[in-house]
Amino acid sequence: MTENRSGAADPLDSLRSTVAFSSLDWAGAGDTAWIYGIICGWDCEIDHRHDDVCGGQEAIEDLARQHDWTPARVTRLRALRTRWLELHANSESREMHDLAAARTAVAKMTTRHRELEAENIALLARLAFSESGDHR
């Protein structure tokens, strides 16, 4: 299972990794092609001039023909893919916020720990002074 920076399991990344590295033919059936399209995407998502190497939008167009997907259905699949990416980005953003909050909490605890140590040292010094009877 994939873990995020805080060590907690990231279900979105785990799903993506499972689908992306599976030996299943995700294009073979309409329902699995749909799932793959949401989680991994069929279109090239790199911002560049598409060519024969990346395939551009050919894969999803081929799948649309193979599975009788209407243009509206392809548009919906692309919208769901975009939403998936937004959710994953929000998940990472929350993770970074949680990490920052944890760092702040640790810094506060460290500061309070130092304050308590200083108080303890002062108390021990007063105690040692009072027990010594040396009150010049």
ABEGO torsion letter per residue (X at the ends): XBBBAAGBBBAAAAAAAAAAABABBAAABAAAAAAAAAAAEABBABBBBBBAAAGEAAAAAAAAAAAGBBAAAAAAAAAAAAAAAAAAAAAAAAAAAAAAAAAAAAAAAAAAAAAAAAAAAAAAAAAAAAAAGBAX
